[in-house]
Amino acid sequence: MKEVRKRIDKIDSQILPLMVKRSQLVNIALSLKTRKSEIIDPDSSLQLNMFEIDDPLLLEIREQINSLEIDEIKPIEALMILNELRRKLSKN
């Protein structure tokens, strides 16, 4: 029985530091997760804003979208307009 207890104590002495280290890593991960919003700069967007580009095609599309009477368009007309805009963009 003493031999079993010695083995258990030996294993405990090996496991305990690993558990402490894991706990520290979990705390670091949680800290980084909570600070994530501070690290990310919301102004640095990777997506281009098509309405701020001086491309004539995009300006034309912008004018076409702005001239639409959204409340008066039927769903099929909206789909046809989207298809036309997609064709214009794919040609470029």
Backbone as a ProteinNet text record, in pm:
[ID]
protein_1_A
[PRIMARY]
MKEVRKRIDKIDSQILPLMVKRSQLVNIALSLKTRKSEIIDPDSSLQLNMFEIDDPLLLEIREQINSLEIDEIKPIEALMILNELRRKLSKN
[TERTIARY]
81.6	0	86	197	287.1	346.2	376.7	434.6	335.5	210	105.2	93.9	97.8	87.6	206.4	325.1	444	429.9	376.6	355.3	253.7	147.7	45.2	104.9	182.6	246.3	342.5	413.8	507.4	432.4	323.3	241.9	181.2	132.4	76.4	179.9	301.9	406.6	441.8	415.1	439.2	320.3	201.8	79.8	52.2	74.8	41.7	106.7	237.3	295.9	233.8	197.2	132.8	-5.1	-77.6	-209.2	-198.2	-97.7	-74.8	-40.8	47.6	87.4	-33.8	-117.9	-238	-330.3	-345.8	-429.4	-377.6	-246.3	-186.7	-212	-198.8	-223.1	-368.8	-459.2	-601.9	-628.9	-569	-586.8	-532.2	-418.5	-360.8	-453.4	-504.7	-596	-721.4	-776.5	-896	-865.8	-749.3	-709	-695.4	-634.9	-620.3	-756	-844.3	-976.9	-1053.3	-1042.3	-1114.3	-1051.3	-921.5	-854.6	-857.3	-917.5	-919.7	-976.6	-1083.2	-1146.2	-1054.7	-967.7	-873.6	-761.8	-727.2	-616.9	-659.2	-782.2	-830.1	-866.7	-813.4	-844.3	-967.5	-1080.8	-1202.2	-1194.3	-1102.3	-1090.6	-1014.2	-939.7	-862	-943.4	-1024.6	-1109.5	-1040	-1047.2	-985.9	-1078.4	-1205.1	-1301.1	-1302.8	-1296.9	-1300.8	-1442.8	-1455.6	-1585	-1602.9	-1697	-1709.8	-1758.5	-1812.5	-1863.2	-1758.4	-1639	-1532.6	-1423.8	-1445.5	-1348	-1389.5	-1292.4	-1321.3	-1328.2	-1371	-1388.2	-1518	-1513.7	-1635.8	-1748.7	-1713.6	-1816.4	-1885.5	-1806.6	-1866.2	-1947.7	-1903.7	-1983.3	-2116.7	-2113.1	-2236.2	-2331.6	-2276	-2357.8	-2415	-2333.7	-2380.5	-2497	-2485.1	-2594.7	-2720	-2700.7	-2815.3	-2884.4	-2807.6	-2865.7	-2936.2	-2872	-2931.7	-3058.8	-3072.6	-3190.7	-3309.6	-3287.7	-3395.9	-3501.7	-3625.8	-3737.8	-3767.2	-3701.6	-3706.2	-3848.9	-3931.1	-4067.9	-4156.7	-4113.9	-4198	-4150.2	-4036.7	-3980.5	-4043	-4082	-4132.3	-4012.4	-4030.3	-3918	-3848.6	-3924.1	-3861.6	-3778.4	-3826.7	-3750.6	-3620.4	-3626.8	-3507	-3404.2	-3450.3	-3359.2	-3298.1	-3377.1	-3324.3	-3220.5	-3245.4	-3148.9	-3019.8	-3031.4	-2911.8	-2832.8	-2903.3	-2836.8	-2763.1	-2825.7	-2762	-2636.8	-2646.7	-2530.4	-2418	-2454.1	-2353.6	-2284.8	-2361.5	-2301.4	-2204.6	-2243.6	-2155.2	-2023.6	-2033.7	-1913	-1827.2	-1890	-1811.3	-1741.3	-1791.2	-1724.5	-1592.5	-1587.1	-1470	-1356.4
-119.2	0	125.6	121	236.5	264.2	157.1	170.7	238.8	202.7	263	411.6	443.1	583.7	663.8	606.1	674.4	702.2	603	622.2	735.1	733.8	838	975.2	985.5	1112.5	1158	1063.6	1096.5	1150.2	1081	1125.4	1262.3	1279.7	1409.6	1521	1491.3	1594.2	1628.4	1536.7	1564.4	1636.9	1599.4	1655.5	1797.1	1822.8	1952.4	2070	2065.8	2178.2	2195.6	2083	2091.2	2155.6	2124.1	2183.8	2333.6	2371.3	2513.5	2586.9	2526.3	2587.9	2602	2497.4	2503.3	2614.8	2625.9	2731.3	2869.5	2886	3014.2	3043	2940	2957.8	2991.9	2928.9	2959.5	3104	3149.3	3288.1	3385.3	3352.4	3438.3	3442.4	3326.1	3319.7	3402.4	3392.1	3470.7	3620	3655.6	3795.3	3849.8	3770.1	3812.8	3823.4	3731.8	3734.6	3860.1	3899.2	4018.5	4146	4142.3	4260.5	4264.5	4163.6	4152.8	4279.2	4330.7	4448.8	4570.7	4575.1	4686.7	4673.9	4550.3	4525.8	4556.3	4518.7	4538.1	4683.7	4741.3	4879.6	4879.8	4931	4926.1	5010.4	5105.8	5189.6	5121	5016.2	4949	4834.3	4866.6	4767.8	4713.6	4583.9	4523.1	4527.6	4556	4560.6	4700.6	4705.2	4833.9	4888.1	5017.7	5081.9	5124.7	5061.7	5087.4	5229.5	5298.2	5431.5	5539.5	5502	5598.8	5585.5	5497.1	5475.6	5560	5617.2	5705.1	5628.9	5506.9	5427	5470.2	5503.8	5548.8	5445	5319.2	5215.1	5212.4	5222.1	5221.6	5347.6	5459	5582	5567.5	5504	5481.4	5390.2	5283.1	5189.8	5260.3	5342.4	5418	5508.5	5578	5665.7	5585.1	5467.5	5383.8	5336.7	5297.2	5252	5367	5483.5	5599.2	5648	5623.4	5671.4	5575	5459.5	5361.9	5407.2	5381.4	5404	5270	5244.8	5114.3	5069.5	5161.2	5125.6	5090	5124.9	5101.1	4984.8	4926.2	4818.3	4685	4608.6	4474	4381.9	4274.3	4182.7	4133.5	4101.8	4052.3	4162.4	4287	4399.6	4418.9	4404.4	4417.9	4311.7	4188.7	4081.9	4110.2	4164.4	4197.6	4309.2	4407.3	4517	4462.8	4376.5	4315.8	4234.9	4163	4084.2	4175.7	4285.3	4381.9	4442.3	4478.6	4533.5	4430.7	4306.9	4200.3	4181.8	4187.7	4175.4	4290.1	4411	4526.2	4507.1	4460	4441.5	4326.5	4221.5	4107.5	4136.9	4232	4271.4	4340.3	4408.4	4488.3	4406.8
0	0	0	73.6	77.3	-60.4	-131.4	-265.6	-361.1	-350.4	-433	-400.7	-272.5	-230.5	-282.5	-282.3	-334.1	-483.2	-555.7	-701.3	-726.7	-649.4	-664.5	-634.5	-528.5	-493.4	-603.4	-662	-769.7	-892.1	-925.5	-1039.5	-1010	-887.7	-848.3	-862.3	-821	-828.3	-973.1	-1065.9	-1207.7	-1270.6	-1228.8	-1289.1	-1239.1	-1111.8	-1053.8	-1127.6	-1157.2	-1232.5	-1371.2	-1433.7	-1564.5	-1554.1	-1449.1	-1428.9	-1401.2	-1325.2	-1297.2	-1426.1	-1507.6	-1635.1	-1727.3	-1732.1	-1815.8	-1767.9	-1638.5	-1582.3	-1620.8	-1616.1	-1655.4	-1803.6	-1887.8	-2031.3	-2060.1	-1986.8	-2003.6	-1963.5	-1855.2	-1812.4	-1915.5	-1974.3	-2078.7	-2199.3	-2239	-2354.2	-2329.1	-2210.1	-2177.5	-2176.8	-2127.6	-2126	-2268.4	-2354.8	-2494.7	-2562.9	-2530.5	-2591.1	-2551.3	-2424.5	-2379.3	-2434.8	-2462.6	-2517.6	-2668.9	-2731.2	-2876.7	-2941.2	-2885.1	-2943.9	-2936.7	-2838.8	-2828.7	-2932.2	-2965.2	-3058.2	-3201.6	-3235.9	-3372.9	-3393.1	-3499.2	-3533.2	-3622.9	-3576.3	-3656.9	-3784	-3788.9	-3908	-4020.8	-3990	-4093.8	-4151.3	-4247.8	-4312.1	-4435.8	-4453.9	-4570.9	-4691.4	-4668.9	-4777.3	-4837.9	-4969.7	-5038.5	-5039.2	-5029.5	-5039.2	-5183.8	-5252.7	-5396.3	-5425.3	-5327	-5351.8	-5328	-5287.4	-5268.5	-5374.5	-5470.3	-5577.1	-5697	-5763.5	-5877.4	-6008.9	-6006.9	-6128.1	-6195.5	-6323.9	-6392.9	-6389.4	-6400.3	-6396.8	-6260.3	-6154.9	-6021.4	-5995.8	-6051.4	-6039.1	-6112.2	-6228.7	-6304.7	-6227.4	-6170.4	-6092	-5969.8	-5906.7	-5790.4	-5826.8	-5940.1	-5983.9	-6012.8	-6075.5	-6107.1	-5978.9	-5880.1	-5752.9	-5681.6	-5679.6	-5612.3	-5680.2	-5809.9	-5881.8	-5870.8	-5811.8	-5801	-5700.5	-5734.2	-5642.7	-5575.8	-5464.3	-5397.4	-5366.2	-5324	-5283.9	-5402.2	-5523.5	-5640.7	-5727	-5693.4	-5774.7	-5733.2	-5833.8	-5808.4	-5788.5	-5715.1	-5688.7	-5815.1	-5919.1	-6042.7	-6108.9	-6098.8	-6153.6	-6076.7	-5945	-5862.1	-5900.5	-5923	-5963.7	-6100.8	-6191	-6323.9	-6314.1	-6229.5	-6210.3	-6150	-6049.3	-5989.3	-6091.4	-6175.9	-6279.5	-6377.6	-6413.3	-6503.2	-6439	-6312.7	-6242.2	-6232.7	-6207	-6199.2	-6333.8	-6444.2	-6578	-6605.6	-6565.1	-6584.2	-6509	-6385.9	-6304.7	-6356.5	-6409.1	-6456.6	-6588.4	-6666.3	-6791.2	-6763.7	-6652.4	-6618	-6570.2
[MASK]
++++++++++++++++++++++++++++++++++++++++++++++++++++++++++++++++++++++++++++++++++++++++++++

